[in-house]
Structure formats: structure tokens, C-alpha cells
Amino acid sequence: MSLFSKFFCLDKKFLVLSLVKVGLKLRYRGSSLGYIWSLLVPLFTALTYFFVFKIVMRLQVPNYDVFIIVGVLPWAFFSSTLADGMESVLSKHSLMSKVPIRFNIFPLSISLTHLINLLISYLIIFGFIFYKGIPVTKYFVLLPFLITLLFLIAYSLAVICSVLFVYFRDLRHVLGVIIPVWMYGTPILYPIDLVPENLKKWFVINPVGGFFIASEQIILKSQRPDLSYLILLTGWTFLFFCLANLLIFKFKNNLVEDL
């Protein structure tokens, strides 16, 4: 079986789809608004940032409301995938001890569940785009490519974190510190143009920084994204893909013994 097939569990696709369906149903079971919360929570988070940075701090960025939405909603997908994917294997230890299942099925199902939320969130993003009269250019066709790379990075990191969490339970607290710091070190709440030149290179090499910078260039600046950002984003995707596959191969049989 190829690395691609193992990575995406193509031989267990029906199980993966079933886990995704269950995840979508259980996430907001018993809630009066149900699935709508998956859109409302990141949206209200974005509006909070807009109030703080635009109204209170008076940050002068054109179409800042759209800028915030374009950044916060994909970041919500990325951070949620890491946090939930990290615990996905350990939480299914009883099932894995009874049925021979490759462990990466669980972070994959988590990643796909959050990806569906992200794709629905883009309805909000495009709603803001049309409301603000932002032109939809030919460069918008690159957005699916960017989303695919972000998904691959998020899923790969979820696989890596799920293995590390089996042996290092403090990872939950470490990740709780890393994710907020990572967010503020990513041009989500501010454009990359406001970063001092001597610090800009550190923001650019951010593993997911290329996604948000390129998205801003496509949506808000109506221009072709800088090729260097796409190359860096692709490079980070390939690196995390390889690391995740290495762990999938190494722990395909004996991870359950350490749960």
C-alpha cells in the first residue's frame, strides 16, 4: 500500500466517513442552534478582534472586517484540528485495543470534520466580500489550493501530536501555550506590511504564514500571491507530510500497546 493510501486511509474510507458523520452529529447534540454554533463561535471571535483593534485601537487597515474574517476563520480550523487531533488517538484506546485500526484514522476524521466547518465558513467570508464590494478576480481560483495545503499541514501535525500525546501527556498544556503565541506570530490580526522589516523574515517562514499572507493578497489586494509564499507553504506541507508518514509507518502496529 502506498504512503498516499496509508496517509489518507483509503482502504478504510467508509470507516473514516462514518467517524466524520458521527463527529458532525455529536459536536453540538442537544444544542438548540446545533451546527450553526460552528459558524457563530469563530464569527463572534472575529468580531471581538475587530472591535478591539479597529474601534478601540483604531488600526488603520482598509476593509479590516474582511481581513479579520479571512484570517480568524481558517485559524479556527487549524487550531481546533491540532487540539482535537492531539487527543483523538488516546480517547479511542478502548476501540483500538479491540479492533486492528491504524491510529491515523482518528486524526484524519477529526481533520475532515473541521475541514467541512471551514468550507462552510467560507460562505461567511464570501458574504462579507460581496457586501463590501471587493472584486472577485481570477486569482481566487488559487484558494482551493491554499486550503488543501492548510488541511494537509493541520492533519499532518494532528498525526504527529496524537503520537506525542500518548507518551507526553503534558503536550496538552504545551499546545495550550503554543497555539495562542503562534496565532499572534501569524499575520491574522494585522497585515504583514505592518511588521518591521527586521522581523518580517520570521513571520514569513512561519509554517502557516504563507497561507494567510497569500489569502490576503488574493482576496483583499486582488493580486497574484507572491510565489515565495506558495513555495514556503508547499515546502512546510511536504515536510510535515513526511514526518507524519514516518510516524504512521513506525507506530502502525505497536502504538496501541502503549496507550
C-alpha positions, 0 to 999 in steps of 0.5 A, a space after each residue: 500500500 502506498 504512503 498516499 493510501 496509508 496517509 489518507 486511509 483509503 482502504 478504510 474510507 467508509 470507516 473514516 466517513 462514518 467517524 466524520 458523520 458521527 463527529 458532525 452529529 455529536 459536536 453540538 447534540 442537544 444544542 438548540 442552534 446545533 451546527 450553526 454554533 460552528 459558524 457563530 463561535 469563530 464569527 463572534 471571535 472575529 468580531 471581538 478582534 475587530 472591535 478591539 483593534 479597529 474601534 478601540 485601537 483604531 488600526 488603520 487597515 482598509 476593509 479590516 472586517 474582511 481581513 479579520 474574517 479571512 484570517 480568524 476563520 481558517 485559524 479556527 480550523 487549524 487550531 481546533 484540528 491540532 487540539 482535537 487531533 492531539 487527543 483523538 488517538 488516546 480517547 479511542 484506546 478502548 476501540 483500538 485495543 479491540 479492533 486492528 485500526 491504524 491510529 491515523 484514522 482518528 486524526 484524519 476524521 477529526 481533520 475532515 470534520 473541521 475541514 467541512 466547518 471551514 468550507 462552510 465558513 467560507 460562505 461567511 467570508 464570501 458574504 462579507 466580500 460581496 457586501 463590501 464590494 471587493 472584486 472577485 478576480 481570477 486569482 481566487 481560483 488559487 484558494 482551493 489550493 491554499 486550503 488543501 495545503 492548510 488541511 494537509 499541514 493541520 492533519 499532518 501535525 494532528 498525526 504527529 501530536 496524537 503520537 506525542 500525546 500518548 507518551 507526553 501527556 503534558 503536550 496538552 498544556 504545551 499546545 495550550 501555550 503554543 497555539 495562542 503565541 503562534 496565532 499572534 506570530 501569524 499575520 491574522 490580526 494585522 497585515 504583514 506590511 505592518 511588521 518591521 522589516 527586521 522581523 518580517 523574515 520570521 513571520 514569513 517562514 512561519 509554517 502557516 504564514 504563507 497561507 494567510 499572507 497569500 489569502 490576503 493578497 488574493 482576496 483583499 489586494 486582488 493580486 497574484 500571491 507572491 510565489 515565495 509564499 506558495 513555495 514556503 507553504 508547499 515546502 512546510 506541507 511536504 515536510 510535515 507530510 513526511 514526518 507524519 508518514 514516518 510516524 504512521 509507518 513506525 507506530 502502525 502496529 505497536 502504538 496501541 500497546 502503549 496507550 
